[in-house]
Amino acid sequence: MPPETAGPRVVIWRSALLAGSETFVRGQGDALTRWRPTYLGATRTGSPLARADDVIVFGGDRRSFLRLRLTGSSPRLDRALADQRPDLVHAHFGGDGWLVSGAARRAGVPLVVTVHGHDVTRQPEAPGVHGLRYRRNLHTVFRRATLIVAVSEVIRDRAVARGADPAKVRVHHTGVPLPPALPAVPKRWDVIFVGRLVPKKGVDDLLTALATMHSPRPRALFIGDGPLETAMRARAGQLRLDATFLGSQPPDVVQRHLAEARMLVAPSKTAPDGDTEGLPTTILEAAALGLPVVATHHSGIPEAVIHHETGLLCPEADPTALAAAMTRLLGDASLRHKLGAQGRRRVAAAFDLREQTRKLEHLYDEAAAHPPVPAR
């Protein structure tokens, strides 16, 4: 732990601390150099990303957490936040931003909220009372936040369309670590997919595409869990694919398997309920390891993957185009090397974790210079 005089304090808030798929939250916070982070959550999530020193407000007290979710107010959260004596609160996702926005306001502490994707795409479209309440809460947190960070230009536009003041919104790409040297390991997998098994990830399109590829069938690895896992495993079996599903894995295992693959495929698309990506961190992690990427023209992906320069882009929900792109890369080792090398250079130039976190700390400085008026 840095000494008390090491710098200003930021409380990083995620109500469920911390899902294994949210490496971007932990990676960004751990990379801070001038600001000292404390991770604060409502409940603890059992995953490889959970830590013993995470500050958990409610634990098993579901009744108090429910009160916070219904009212946006909790004396216990107020006390827990005040105990950290923060100079700034940084909340991830719009809904979580609303949960902590009242406590931050009562403490007179500036609030930064990062919007990532579904929080400004799918969730505001929810029908009935749930959708009405979410839209109201989103407007409230946008009003209370000193600064709103969007992970891509597309997500910025969605946030503004949902009521965010354009003057408050900054596009900031989450960075990833850049390995100093590429690991020299044998390639075990032709194709790797990493992500939650949910509709917007397009795993169904990837399975359909793989089923059209022969001589021989590509060896595909799927890392991640989610509500579609059982169905996707069954479909892969029905299609007789050479597919391995590992479920959720810790970051070091994911990195090892990425290095063992010939390409990453990210077939993201807009889900039937409107859910979309922001900019999948896995694309950047793969590119940092020199992997070429096959992905779709979806949301913020073209901000990271440049067609024919760092990867190949396909239309959304087009298994035929996915199969053609994968076939092209599998048959051309020199093209894989070229796209992978150029992708790594792009990550170094625009998505390096150290540089992106330095920029984030400047955003923190900006927000901290404009503290809110404490609530009465």
Secondary structure, 3 states (H helix, E strand, C coil): CCCCCCCCEEEEECCEECCCCCHHHHHHHHCCCCCEEEEEECEECCCCCCCCCCEECCCCCHHHHHHHHHHCCCHHHHHHHHHHCCCEEEEECHHHHHHHHHHHHHHCCCEEEEECCCCCCCHHHCCHHHHHHHHHHHHHHHHHCCEEEECCHHHHHHHHHCCCCHHHEEECCCCECCCCCCCCCCCCECEEEECCCCHHHCHHHHHHHHHCCCCCCCEEEEECCCCCHHHHHHHHHHCCCEEEEEECCCHHHHHHHHHCECCEEECCCCCCCCCCCCCCHHHHHHHHCCCCEEEECCCCHHHCCCECCCEEEECCCCHHHHHHHHHHHHCCHHHHHHHHHHHHHHHHHHCEHHHHHHHHHHHHHHHHCCCCCCCC
